Amino acid sequence: MHPVELARLLQNLIRLGTVAEVDHADVCVRVQCGELLTDWVP
């Protein structure tokens, strides 16, 4: 694997974000990471 590709994969392995939405009924959250808003995460 090319070192640049490996570095990119490692940077995307863990992201810091802020909880943007909470679904208490389904016990899920959506996380905002910069401009990226995740799908519902259990």
N, CA, C and O atoms as a CHARMM CRD file, in Angstrom:
* protein
*
  168
    1    1 MET  N      0.86200  -1.18300   0.00000 PROA 1      0.00000
    2    1 MET  CA     0.00000   0.00000   0.00000 PROA 1      0.00000
    3    1 MET  C      0.90200   1.23800   0.00000 PROA 1      0.00000
    4    1 MET  O      1.91900   1.27900   0.69100 PROA 1      0.00000
    5    2 HSD  N      0.51900   2.22000  -0.76900 PROA 2      0.00000
    6    2 HSD  CA     1.26800   3.48100  -0.85600 PROA 2      0.00000
    7    2 HSD  C      1.17400   4.23400   0.47300 PROA 2      0.00000
    8    2 HSD  O      0.09600   4.29100   1.06400 PROA 2      0.00000
    9    3 PRO  N      2.27400   4.81000   0.95600 PROA 3      0.00000
   10    3 PRO  CA     2.25900   5.51100   2.25000 PROA 3      0.00000
   11    3 PRO  C      1.23400   6.63800   2.34100 PROA 3      0.00000
   12    3 PRO  O      0.67000   6.87200   3.40900 PROA 3      0.00000
   13    4 VAL  N      0.98900   7.33500   1.24300 PROA 4      0.00000
   14    4 VAL  CA     0.00900   8.42900   1.25300 PROA 4      0.00000
   15    4 VAL  C     -1.40100   7.87300   1.46800 PROA 4      0.00000
   16    4 VAL  O     -2.19400   8.44600   2.21400 PROA 4      0.00000
   17    5 GLU  N     -1.70100   6.75900   0.81100 PROA 5      0.00000
   18    5 GLU  CA    -3.00900   6.11700   0.97600 PROA 5      0.00000
   19    5 GLU  C     -3.17500   5.60900   2.40300 PROA 5      0.00000
   20    5 GLU  O     -4.24800   5.74700   2.99100 PROA 5      0.00000
   21    6 LEU  N     -2.12900   5.02500   2.95800 PROA 6      0.00000
   22    6 LEU  CA    -2.17700   4.54800   4.33300 PROA 6      0.00000
   23    6 LEU  C     -2.41500   5.70100   5.30600 PROA 6      0.00000
   24    6 LEU  O     -3.20000   5.56300   6.24500 PROA 6      0.00000
   25    7 ALA  N     -1.75400   6.82200   5.09400 PROA 7      0.00000
   26    7 ALA  CA    -1.93900   7.99600   5.95400 PROA 7      0.00000
   27    7 ALA  C     -3.37500   8.49600   5.87400 PROA 7      0.00000
   28    7 ALA  O     -3.95900   8.86300   6.89400 PROA 7      0.00000
   29    8 ARG  N     -3.95300   8.51400   4.67300 PROA 8      0.00000
   30    8 ARG  CA    -5.34300   8.96200   4.50200 PROA 8      0.00000
   31    8 ARG  C     -6.30000   8.03700   5.24100 PROA 8      0.00000
   32    8 ARG  O     -7.22700   8.50500   5.90300 PROA 8      0.00000
   33    9 LEU  N     -6.08600   6.73700   5.13400 PROA 9      0.00000
   34    9 LEU  CA    -6.94900   5.77500   5.82500 PROA 9      0.00000
   35    9 LEU  C     -6.86200   5.93400   7.33600 PROA 9      0.00000
   36    9 LEU  O     -7.87900   5.86700   8.02600 PROA 9      0.00000
   37   10 LEU  N     -5.66800   6.14100   7.85200 PROA 10     0.00000
   38   10 LEU  CA    -5.49900   6.31800   9.29400 PROA 10     0.00000
   39   10 LEU  C     -6.15900   7.60300   9.78500 PROA 10     0.00000
   40   10 LEU  O     -6.72200   7.62700  10.88000 PROA 10     0.00000
   41   11 GLN  N     -6.09600   8.67000   8.99000 PROA 11     0.00000
   42   11 GLN  CA    -6.73100   9.92700   9.38100 PROA 11     0.00000
   43   11 GLN  C     -8.24100   9.79000   9.44400 PROA 11     0.00000
   44   11 GLN  O     -8.88900  10.46600  10.24300 PROA 11     0.00000
   45   12 ASN  N     -8.81300   8.92300   8.61400 PROA 12     0.00000
   46   12 ASN  CA   -10.26300   8.73800   8.58400 PROA 12     0.00000
   47   12 ASN  C    -10.74100   7.66900   9.56100 PROA 12     0.00000
   48   12 ASN  O    -11.94600   7.45500   9.69600 PROA 12     0.00000
   49   13 LEU  N     -9.82500   7.00300  10.23800 PROA 13     0.00000
   50   13 LEU  CA   -10.19300   5.93000  11.15700 PROA 13     0.00000
   51   13 LEU  C    -10.96400   6.46200  12.35700 PROA 13     0.00000
   52   13 LEU  O    -11.96100   5.87000  12.76900 PROA 13     0.00000
   53   14 ILE  N    -10.50500   7.57100  12.91400 PROA 14     0.00000
   54   14 ILE  CA   -11.15000   8.17100  14.08000 PROA 14     0.00000
   55   14 ILE  C    -11.39000   9.64200  13.79100 PROA 14     0.00000
   56   14 ILE  O    -10.47700  10.36300  13.38900 PROA 14     0.00000
   57   15 ARG  N    -12.61200  10.07900  13.99600 PROA 15     0.00000
   58   15 ARG  CA   -12.96100  11.48500  13.79600 PROA 15     0.00000
   59   15 ARG  C    -13.59500  12.02100  15.06500 PROA 15     0.00000
   60   15 ARG  O    -14.35700  11.32700  15.73700 PROA 15     0.00000
   61   16 LEU  N    -13.27100  13.26000  15.38200 PROA 16     0.00000
   62   16 LEU  CA   -13.91800  13.93300  16.49900 PROA 16     0.00000
   63   16 LEU  C    -15.10900  14.70200  15.96400 PROA 16     0.00000
   64   16 LEU  O    -15.02800  15.32400  14.90400 PROA 16     0.00000
   65   17 GLY  N    -16.20900  14.66200  16.68900 PROA 17     0.00000
   66   17 GLY  CA   -17.40000  15.36400  16.24100 PROA 17     0.00000
   67   17 GLY  C    -18.28000  15.74700  17.41200 PROA 17     0.00000
   68   17 GLY  O    -17.95400  15.51400  18.57600 PROA 17     0.00000
   69   18 THR  N    -19.40600  16.34300  17.06200 PROA 18     0.00000
   70   18 THR  CA   -20.38400  16.80400  18.03800 PROA 18     0.00000
   71   18 THR  C    -21.70600  16.11600  17.75600 PROA 18     0.00000
   72   18 THR  O    -22.11700  15.99600  16.60200 PROA 18     0.00000
   73   19 VAL  N    -22.36900  15.66600  18.80300 PROA 19     0.00000
   74   19 VAL  CA   -23.68900  15.05700  18.62900 PROA 19     0.00000
   75   19 VAL  C    -24.64000  16.13600  18.12500 PROA 19     0.00000
   76   19 VAL  O    -24.85200  17.14800  18.79300 PROA 19     0.00000
   77   20 ALA  N    -25.21200  15.91400  16.93900 PROA 20     0.00000
   78   20 ALA  CA   -26.08600  16.89600  16.31000 PROA 20     0.00000
   79   20 ALA  C    -27.56000  16.60100  16.57500 PROA 20     0.00000
   80   20 ALA  O    -28.36300  17.52000  16.73500 PROA 20     0.00000
   81   21 GLU  N    -27.91000  15.32000  16.62100 PROA 21     0.00000
   82   21 GLU  CA   -29.30200  14.92600  16.84600 PROA 21     0.00000
   83   21 GLU  C    -29.32700  13.66100  17.69600 PROA 21     0.00000
   84   21 GLU  O    -28.40800  12.84400  17.63400 PROA 21     0.00000
   85   22 VAL  N    -30.38100  13.50500  18.48800 PROA 22     0.00000
   86   22 VAL  CA   -30.55400  12.31700  19.32500 PROA 22     0.00000
   87   22 VAL  C    -31.94800  11.76200  19.08200 PROA 22     0.00000
   88   22 VAL  O    -32.93200  12.50000  19.11500 PROA 22     0.00000
   89   23 ASP  N    -32.02900  10.45800  18.83900 PROA 23     0.00000
   90   23 ASP  CA   -33.31200   9.76900  18.71200 PROA 23     0.00000
   91   23 ASP  C    -33.43400   8.85100  19.92600 PROA 23     0.00000
   92   23 ASP  O    -32.91000   7.73700  19.92800 PROA 23     0.00000
   93   24 HSD  N    -34.12600   9.32700  20.95100 PROA 24     0.00000
   94   24 HSD  CA   -34.23900   8.57000  22.19800 PROA 24     0.00000
   95   24 HSD  C    -35.03400   7.28000  22.01000 PROA 24     0.00000
   96   24 HSD  O    -34.74300   6.28000  22.66700 PROA 24     0.00000
   97   25 ALA  N    -36.02100   7.28500  21.13600 PROA 25     0.00000
   98   25 ALA  CA   -36.85400   6.09500  20.93000 PROA 25     0.00000
   99   25 ALA  C    -36.04500   4.94600  20.33100 PROA 25     0.00000
  100   25 ALA  O    -36.18600   3.80100  20.75900 PROA 25     0.00000
  101   26 ASP  N    -35.20300   5.24200  19.34700 PROA 26     0.00000
  102   26 ASP  CA   -34.39700   4.20400  18.69100 PROA 26     0.00000
  103   26 ASP  C    -32.98000   4.11500  19.25500 PROA 26     0.00000
  104   26 ASP  O    -32.18300   3.28800  18.81100 PROA 26     0.00000
  105   27 VAL  N    -32.66800   4.96500  20.23200 PROA 27     0.00000
  106   27 VAL  CA   -31.35500   5.01200  20.88200 PROA 27     0.00000
  107   27 VAL  C    -30.25000   5.16700  19.83300 PROA 27     0.00000
  108   27 VAL  O    -29.34700   4.33600  19.74000 PROA 27     0.00000
  109   28 CYS  N    -30.33600   6.23800  19.05000 PROA 28     0.00000
  110   28 CYS  CA   -29.36300   6.53800  18.00100 PROA 28     0.00000
  111   28 CYS  C    -29.00100   8.01600  18.04100 PROA 28     0.00000
  112   28 CYS  O    -29.74800   8.84000  18.56900 PROA 28     0.00000
  113   29 VAL  N    -27.84500   8.33500  17.47300 PROA 29     0.00000
  114   29 VAL  CA   -27.41900   9.72900  17.36100 PROA 29     0.00000
  115   29 VAL  C    -26.89900   9.99300  15.95700 PROA 29     0.00000
  116   29 VAL  O    -26.53100   9.06700  15.23400 PROA 29     0.00000
  117   30 ARG  N    -26.87100  11.26300  15.58100 PROA 30     0.00000
  118   30 ARG  CA   -26.19800  11.70800  14.36100 PROA 30     0.00000
  119   30 ARG  C    -25.07500  12.62700  14.81400 PROA 30     0.00000
  120   30 ARG  O    -25.26400  13.45200  15.70800 PROA 30     0.00000
  121   31 VAL  N    -23.91300  12.48700  14.20300 PROA 31     0.00000
  122   31 VAL  CA   -22.73200  13.22800  14.62700 PROA 31     0.00000
  123   31 VAL  C    -22.29300  14.17500  13.51700 PROA 31     0.00000
  124   31 VAL  O    -22.23800  13.79400  12.34800 PROA 31     0.00000
  125   32 GLN  N    -21.98300  15.41400  13.89600 PROA 32     0.00000
  126   32 GLN  CA   -21.48600  16.42700  12.97000 PROA 32     0.00000
  127   32 GLN  C    -19.96800  16.46700  13.08600 PROA 32     0.00000
  128   32 GLN  O    -19.42700  16.72200  14.16200 PROA 32     0.00000
  129   33 CYS  N    -19.27700  16.21300  11.96400 PROA 33     0.00000
  130   33 CYS  CA   -17.80500  16.27900  11.89300 PROA 33     0.00000
  131   33 CYS  C    -17.45700  17.30300  10.82500 PROA 33     0.00000
  132   33 CYS  O    -17.36000  16.96000   9.64700 PROA 33     0.00000
  133   34 GLY  N    -17.27100  18.54400  11.21800 PROA 34     0.00000
  134   34 GLY  CA   -17.07000  19.60100  10.22600 PROA 34     0.00000
  135   34 GLY  C    -18.34800  19.77800   9.44200 PROA 34     0.00000
  136   34 GLY  O    -19.40100  20.04400  10.02000 PROA 34     0.00000
  137   35 GLU  N    -18.27000  19.63400   8.12100 PROA 35     0.00000
  138   35 GLU  CA   -19.46400  19.74900   7.27500 PROA 35     0.00000
  139   35 GLU  C    -20.16400  18.40900   7.08300 PROA 35     0.00000
  140   35 GLU  O    -21.25600  18.35800   6.51700 PROA 35     0.00000
  141   36 LEU  N    -19.55200  17.33000   7.54500 PROA 36     0.00000
  142   36 LEU  CA   -20.10600  15.98900   7.39900 PROA 36     0.00000
  143   36 LEU  C    -21.07600  15.68500   8.53300 PROA 36     0.00000
  144   36 LEU  O    -20.72400  15.81300   9.70600 PROA 36     0.00000
  145   37 LEU  N    -22.30000  15.28100   8.18500 PROA 37     0.00000
  146   37 LEU  CA   -23.29300  14.82800   9.15500 PROA 37     0.00000
  147   37 LEU  C    -23.50800  13.34100   8.91300 PROA 37     0.00000
  148   37 LEU  O    -23.93600  12.93800   7.83100 PROA 37     0.00000
  149   38 THR  N    -23.20900  12.51900   9.93000 PROA 38     0.00000
  150   38 THR  CA   -23.31200  11.07100   9.75800 PROA 38     0.00000
  151   38 THR  C    -24.76900  10.63000   9.66600 PROA 38     0.00000
  152   38 THR  O    -25.69000  11.38700   9.97400 PROA 38     0.00000
  153   39 ASP  N    -24.95000   9.40100   9.23800 PROA 39     0.00000
  154   39 ASP  CA   -26.25300   8.75500   9.29400 PROA 39     0.00000
  155   39 ASP  C    -26.49600   8.40200  10.76400 PROA 39     0.00000
  156   39 ASP  O    -25.63600   8.65100  11.60900 PROA 39     0.00000
  157   40 TRP  N    -27.64600   7.83200  11.06900 PROA 40     0.00000
  158   40 TRP  CA   -27.95700   7.46100  12.45000 PROA 40     0.00000
  159   40 TRP  C    -27.02000   6.35300  12.90700 PROA 40     0.00000
  160   40 TRP  O    -26.85500   5.34400  12.22100 PROA 40     0.00000
  161   41 VAL  N    -26.40400   6.55100  14.07700 PROA 41     0.00000
  162   41 VAL  CA   -25.43700   5.61000  14.63900 PROA 41     0.00000
  163   41 VAL  C    -25.99300   5.10200  15.96600 PROA 41     0.00000
  164   41 VAL  O    -26.35700   5.89900  16.83000 PROA 41     0.00000
  165   42 PRO  N    -26.06100   3.78000  16.13300 PROA 42     0.00000
  166   42 PRO  CA   -26.57400   3.23900  17.39900 PROA 42     0.00000
  167   42 PRO  C    -25.62500   3.51100  18.56000 PROA 42     0.00000
  168   42 PRO  O    -25.90800   3.12200  19.69300 PROA 42     0.00000
